[in-house]
């Protein structure tokens, strides 16, 4: 905020049209309220309720938590035709994938169909994405199997394992919904893009390795997810390999990959790749039925229970001795599922130029998983593969999820006996095909070109998942990302600024070699907020810059250093440790016979300077609106009191008085 009257500083007699102003004082409560609002309500979701009648506010409240009430009145028949085609298309993918992923989670295959019925209906009412197709995902399924498998063996205690899976889903839903209600969605942002790319590629690799059990027809397999355990399990059972199963699996995998390749080359025929999994299930079932391959080592699904989801609310194992492990499983799988779902939803929203509310999405994910845990479902989210098919099929609204749920309902009521002869090797082929699409080689190459540290984070996540475990890989990647954030905060960049000839512009001399240093003046820019974590480093770094500048001047015989200008434009905030650091820099400059000037401190910085009395110590006449103003004042003083040693800056005129900017 600038004053209209020019400021004349008696120490320099230099007149400037503007001076750095103190922000208006605010009561503590108002300031705290503003900070909390920016932290938790940056999108200002309550603005729509302003100046509305109580009835309208109630309606808007219902629409906020149930977005279907907002868009349903505008729904048209043309939308329904598009959603009907999309829903049927994703149902053809959801049915075989649901069965496959349930097997991956060591759960009964029917749960994959249950989880594609109730959760999509809940999301259709509460979700804000038009393109997200809800269902089970491979990574969360594998996480469930590996983490719950550590405390309960699915083969030895299937009922207890099943109940723990329902309970983990419940806690995942509670955790997701809580983050949404408490407006803590920004926590997901700590999973960087590099972390997600590496983690998903590692998890996909692990999932593919796990499918060797189905491809080779093995009955006994390791419960470990690392590559060494899997390879040991595979090659110590060479005598148990079933060539019939291997040949069948390779044939169907080739078919699935071929259809995907064709659909990528011809996007108009996306439906070919979408229908390929269900086609594989049908062809595989017919082949087994007519050849009796189940008698020759080809394992089949067997009987699937007919009927809709039975209630499981009474089976939630809150009193289990393994409750803590179950809560841990729910939270970790919930975070991964939530991050994937929100990222996928935002990606497709960008294509169609609409906005989705991350916190609202978390509430929707949480409520659909809570409802799922009550109705025999396990963890669901918005998988990329299914959502991509939904998007390419031309969906208009979340009604496509309702259509898919209806198709799954019909399957549950009438068609489950048809899956009796479905070979497990086909399900393994479907999973491998889907996982190969998750490994994003191009993203890793892009990370290497743009940011080597991000590439290291990505590779660390990948190697941690593949060679250790999914949890270790995730922890390692997040830890490296957090380390980078800490390094950015603890070791901020500082730059020496120089003048661009014939201008009042000052830029980093390393980035702009043509920038000229100002004789007798050292201009430093601090490129980060000043906190306790970096104040000590900045104090030492500024002192070192001064030492280096004085040494350079001594060797070159130029004008001695007289002024140090700190450009605080990038400094958005400062704490008490930062204030102490500036006080020490001021004292150090005084001991050296130098004058400290500040340029363009922000409102938060000015507020803290004023409250700490450092503003009075420095002198408000030595705080300038721009670096150009500060340099002009320094040059005026050098010109006035040390004319013999002055080398006139290109921006100065022949007049002794500095022109106002």
Protein Blocks (a to p, Z undefined) as FASTA:
>chain_A
ZZfbdcddfklopacfbdcdddddddfklmmmmmmmmmmmmnopmlmmgopafklmmmmm
mmmmmmmlmmmmmpcfklmmmmmmmmmmmmmmmmmmmmmmmmmnopafklmmmmmmmmmm
mmmmmpcbfkbccdddfklmmmmmmmmmmmocfklmmmlmmmmmmmmmmmmmmmmmmmmm
nopmmmmmmmcfklmmmmmmmmmmmmmmmmmmmmnopabdcfbfbfklmmmmmmmmmmmp
cfklmmmmmmmmmmmmmmmmmmmmmmmlmmmmmmmmmmmmmmmmmmmmmnommmnopace
bjadedddddfklmpcfkbcklmmmmmmmmmmmmmmmmmmmmmmmmmmmmnopacdfklm
mmmmmmmmmmmmmnopacddddfklmmmmmmnopablmlmmmmmmmmmmmmmmmmmmmmm
pcfklmmmmmmmmmmmmmcfklmmmmmmmommlmmmmmmmmmmmmmmcmklmmmmmmmmm
mmmmmmmmmmccdddddddehiabdcdfklmmmbccdehiacdddfbdcdfklmmmmmmm
mmmmmmmmmmmmmmnopacdfbdcddfklmmbdcfklmmmmmmmmmmmmmnopacddehi
afklmmmmmmnommmmnopmlccfbfklmmmmmmmmmmmmmmmlpccdfkbcfbfbdcdZ
Z
